[in-house]
Amino acid sequence: MAQQQTAELPGPRSLDNAKAWMLDRLAKRTHPLGLTEPDTTRRTIEALQGLDGENWAAAWMETGDAFLAAAEAHDASGRREEARDAYYQAYGFYFLGRFPCPNHPAKERSYRRELEAYVKFGALLDEPIVPVSIPFQAEGALSNTIRFYLRRPRGATRPPVVIMWGGVDAWKEEMTELSDQLLAAGIATVALDNVGTGESPIKARQDGEIQFLPVIDWVRAQPDLDGDRLVVLGRSFGGHWATKLAHQMPDVLRGAVNWGGGVHYMFQPDWVEQSRYPDSYLMELVETRSRMLGAADDAAYVEGFRVLSLLDQGLLSRPCAPLLLVNGKEDRQCPIADIHLLLEHGSPKTVRLFPGGHMGFGPHTVPTIVAWIGKRLTVQEGGRP
């Protein structure tokens, strides 16, 4: 199938263009400007002095530090709700400080503060975010640990589970709102970083799904979780790995969700070239993808993408677990042709395309995903299995 053409920018954004893009996203409350308090965010955007790592991180960290100080004061005085909300704001501003990835020492500092603020926020929730670490071993691994967050719905006995991860710039901490909605449906969540991002122990590579296998095994071994009722969900680039696991583990998974991820066409050199500066992305998309791949130059970037094709790996004609494909109809980062390709191979799939660009963000997107997952896990109306 022919690939759709993309609307391109001529190159990296200017500071003024980036500010206008961010203010538009802030008004719409969409990624990456959907987490932080709008007025304070607007002031921080307006005060930005540059898009370089030092200036970028400094502006967001200054605001994050103010919220962190307020959170710690509330915490010390026993004002739990105020502390929780301020820690969340601190996390959100530190997230912006490292966005789209910590490819500068100042951004790395912001990321470390982000993780600390997020853990403090998560500990104060009624359904706490519990950090978990398990062993991991693989050739070429960057660490011997996989870190993820577990959340359980209150009052549920052996709830079903969704294991989920993000894309190149939204990581396990950015899965919070989706986790909230799944918890409300009586479903436990495990959030970890996409391969090659955040605290992932490996760079993205053809067999990157090996990162998820120990987590799946861990969930299935927990006596207070129902590991036989398990769905995986990959957001944005992470949808690639959810699709791959659906084809590799059809008898283990009750379902898989590819929310905006690539399968084959996304990884071809012509699409790589077309999508360098999509109008849907703020900045540093190539740099962020290259960091995920561990690619030192453009040739390694193109080759790192090429080997990810699931069509070339011979997987797409195999049976797969029930698969939900979700995206925006005008996606400029992942070609819609990949969805059509999946429909032409293997087991039948469920598809929902929404208006707009990458991932199809809108009021019905997450509810549609949660409802489909609930049916796959036989969660009854009212939110309990």
GITAVEN-V351032 format. One record per residue. N is the residue number from 1. RES is the residue in one letter. OMEGA is omega in radians with two decimals (none if undefined). Layout:
# GITAVEN-V351032
N_RES_OMEGA / N_RES_OMEGA
This chain:
# GITAVEN-V351032
1_M_3.14 / 2_A_-3.14 / 3_Q_3.09 / 4_Q_3.10 / 5_Q_-3.13 / 6_T_2.97 / 7_A_-3.01 / 8_E_2.86 / 9_L_3.13 / 10_P_-3.11 / 11_G_3.14 / 12_P_-3.14 / 13_R_2.91 / 14_S_3.11 / 15_L_-3.13 / 16_D_3.12 / 17_N_3.12 / 18_A_3.12 / 19_K_3.12 / 20_A_3.11 / 21_W_-3.11 / 22_M_3.14 / 23_L_3.07 / 24_D_3.11 / 25_R_3.12 / 26_L_3.12 / 27_A_3.14 / 28_K_-3.11 / 29_R_3.11 / 30_T_-3.09 / 31_H_0.03 / 32_P_-3.06 / 33_L_-3.11 / 34_G_-3.02 / 35_L_-2.91 / 36_T_-3.10 / 37_E_-2.93 / 38_P_-3.05 / 39_D_3.12 / 40_T_3.11 / 41_T_-3.14 / 42_R_3.13 / 43_R_3.13 / 44_T_3.08 / 45_I_-3.09 / 46_E_-3.12 / 47_A_-3.11 / 48_L_-3.14 / 49_Q_-3.13 / 50_G_3.12 / 51_L_3.06 / 52_D_-3.02 / 53_G_-3.08 / 54_E_-3.13 / 55_N_-3.12 / 56_W_-3.09 / 57_A_-3.08 / 58_A_-3.10 / 59_A_-3.09 / 60_W_-3.14 / 61_M_3.10 / 62_E_3.10 / 63_T_3.10 / 64_G_3.13 / 65_D_3.12 / 66_A_3.11 / 67_F_3.13 / 68_L_3.11 / 69_A_3.10 / 70_A_3.13 / 71_A_-3.12 / 72_E_3.09 / 73_A_3.09 / 74_H_-3.12 / 75_D_-3.12 / 76_A_-3.12 / 77_S_3.10 / 78_G_3.13 / 79_R_-2.96 / 80_R_-3.07 / 81_E_3.12 / 82_E_3.11 / 83_A_3.13 / 84_R_-3.09 / 85_D_3.14 / 86_A_3.05 / 87_Y_3.14 / 88_Y_3.09 / 89_Q_3.08 / 90_A_3.08 / 91_Y_-3.08 / 92_G_3.12 / 93_F_3.05 / 94_Y_3.05 / 95_F_3.10 / 96_L_3.12 / 97_G_3.11 / 98_R_-3.04 / 99_F_-0.16 / 100_P_3.04 / 101_C_-3.11 / 102_P_-3.11 / 103_N_3.10 / 104_H_-3.12 / 105_P_3.12 / 106_A_3.09 / 107_K_3.08 / 108_E_3.08 / 109_R_3.11 / 110_S_3.12 / 111_Y_3.14 / 112_R_3.08 / 113_R_3.08 / 114_E_-3.13 / 115_L_-3.13 / 116_E_-3.14 / 117_A_-3.10 / 118_Y_3.12 / 119_V_3.11 / 120_K_3.05 / 121_F_-3.06 / 122_G_-3.13 / 123_A_-3.08 / 124_L_3.12 / 125_L_3.07 / 126_D_3.00 / 127_E_-2.90 / 128_P_2.98 / 129_I_-3.04 / 130_V_3.07 / 131_P_3.12 / 132_V_3.04 / 133_S_3.09 / 134_I_-3.12 / 135_P_3.10 / 136_F_3.08 / 137_Q_3.07 / 138_A_3.09 / 139_E_3.12 / 140_G_-3.11 / 141_A_3.10 / 142_L_3.08 / 143_S_-3.13 / 144_N_-3.07 / 145_T_2.93 / 146_I_-3.14 / 147_R_3.10 / 148_F_-3.12 / 149_Y_3.08 / 150_L_3.00 / 151_R_-3.13 / 152_R_3.07 / 153_P_-3.13 / 154_R_3.03 / 155_G_-3.11 / 156_A_3.07 / 157_T_-3.09 / 158_R_-3.14 / 159_P_2.96 / 160_P_-2.96 / 161_V_2.89 / 162_V_2.98 / 163_I_-3.00 / 164_M_3.12 / 165_W_-3.06 / 166_G_-3.06 / 167_G_-3.08 / 168_V_-3.08 / 169_D_3.04 / 170_A_-2.98 / 171_W_-2.99 / 172_K_3.12 / 173_E_-3.12 / 174_E_3.07 / 175_M_-3.00 / 176_T_-3.08 / 177_E_3.06 / 178_L_3.09 / 179_S_3.12 / 180_D_-3.08 / 181_Q_3.08 / 182_L_3.08 / 183_L_3.13 / 184_A_3.09 / 185_A_3.10 / 186_G_-3.07 / 187_I_3.05 / 188_A_-3.13 / 189_T_2.98 / 190_V_-3.12 / 191_A_3.08 / 192_L_-3.11 / 193_D_3.01 / 194_N_3.13 / 195_V_3.08 / 196_G_-3.11 / 197_T_3.05 / 198_G_-3.14 / 199_E_3.08 / 200_S_-3.10 / 201_P_3.12 / 202_I_2.96 / 203_K_3.14 / 204_A_-3.13 / 205_R_-3.01 / 206_Q_-3.13 / 207_D_-3.08 / 208_G_3.13 / 209_E_3.11 / 210_I_3.09 / 211_Q_-3.03 / 212_F_-3.04 / 213_L_3.10 / 214_P_3.12 / 215_V_3.07 / 216_I_3.12 / 217_D_-3.14 / 218_W_3.14 / 219_V_-3.09 / 220_R_-3.14 / 221_A_-3.07 / 222_Q_-3.09 / 223_P_-3.11 / 224_D_3.02 / 225_L_3.13 / 226_D_-3.10 / 227_G_3.04 / 228_D_3.06 / 229_R_-2.94 / 230_L_3.04 / 231_V_3.01 / 232_V_-3.12 / 233_L_3.06 / 234_G_-3.14 / 235_R_3.11 / 236_S_-3.11 / 237_F_-3.13 / 238_G_3.08 / 239_G_3.07 / 240_H_-3.07 / 241_W_3.07 / 242_A_3.11 / 243_T_3.14 / 244_K_3.13 / 245_L_3.10 / 246_A_3.13 / 247_H_-3.13 / 248_Q_-3.02 / 249_M_-3.07 / 250_P_-3.12 / 251_D_-3.13 / 252_V_-3.04 / 253_L_3.01 / 254_R_3.13 / 255_G_3.10 / 256_A_-3.14 / 257_V_2.99 / 258_N_-3.09 / 259_W_3.02 / 260_G_-3.07 / 261_G_-3.10 / 262_G_-3.09 / 263_V_-3.11 / 264_H_-3.06 / 265_Y_3.13 / 266_M_-3.01 / 267_F_3.14 / 268_Q_-3.05 / 269_P_-3.11 / 270_D_3.09 / 271_W_3.08 / 272_V_-3.14 / 273_E_-3.11 / 274_Q_-2.98 / 275_S_-3.13 / 276_R_-3.09 / 277_Y_-3.14 / 278_P_-3.13 / 279_D_-3.12 / 280_S_-3.04 / 281_Y_-3.05 / 282_L_-3.03 / 283_M_2.95 / 284_E_3.12 / 285_L_-3.14 / 286_V_3.13 / 287_E_-3.12 / 288_T_3.08 / 289_R_3.14 / 290_S_3.10 / 291_R_3.10 / 292_M_-3.12 / 293_L_-2.98 / 294_G_-3.09 / 295_A_-3.07 / 296_A_-3.13 / 297_D_-3.04 / 298_D_3.13 / 299_A_3.11 / 300_A_3.07 / 301_Y_-3.13 / 302_V_3.14 / 303_E_3.10 / 304_G_3.05 / 305_F_-3.02 / 306_R_-3.04 / 307_V_-3.13 / 308_L_-3.09 / 309_S_3.10 / 310_L_3.05 / 311_L_-3.14 / 312_D_3.09 / 313_Q_3.08 / 314_G_-3.06 / 315_L_-2.85 / 316_L_3.13 / 317_S_3.08 / 318_R_2.95 / 319_P_3.11 / 320_C_3.01 / 321_A_3.08 / 322_P_-2.97 / 323_L_3.06 / 324_L_3.13 / 325_L_-3.08 / 326_V_3.06 / 327_N_2.99 / 328_G_-3.04 / 329_K_-3.10 / 330_E_-3.10 / 331_D_3.11 / 332_R_3.13 / 333_Q_3.13 / 334_C_-3.04 / 335_P_3.08 / 336_I_3.09 / 337_A_3.11 / 338_D_3.07 / 339_I_3.12 / 340_H_3.11 / 341_L_3.11 / 342_L_-3.13 / 343_L_-3.10 / 344_E_-3.07 / 345_H_2.93 / 346_G_-3.08 / 347_S_3.06 / 348_P_-3.13 / 349_K_3.00 / 350_T_-3.07 / 351_V_2.98 / 352_R_3.07 / 353_L_-3.13 / 354_F_3.04 / 355_P_3.03 / 356_G_-3.02 / 357_G_-2.98 / 358_H_3.08 / 359_M_3.04 / 360_G_-3.13 / 361_F_3.11 / 362_G_-3.04 / 363_P_-3.07 / 364_H_-2.99 / 365_T_-3.12 / 366_V_3.08 / 367_P_3.10 / 368_T_3.14 / 369_I_-3.11 / 370_V_3.14 / 371_A_3.13 / 372_W_3.12 / 373_I_3.14 / 374_G_3.12 / 375_K_3.13 / 376_R_-3.14 / 377_L_-3.12 / 378_T_3.03 / 379_V_-3.07 / 380_Q_3.06 / 381_E_-3.08 / 382_G_2.93 / 383_G_3.09 / 384_R_-3.14 / 385_P_none
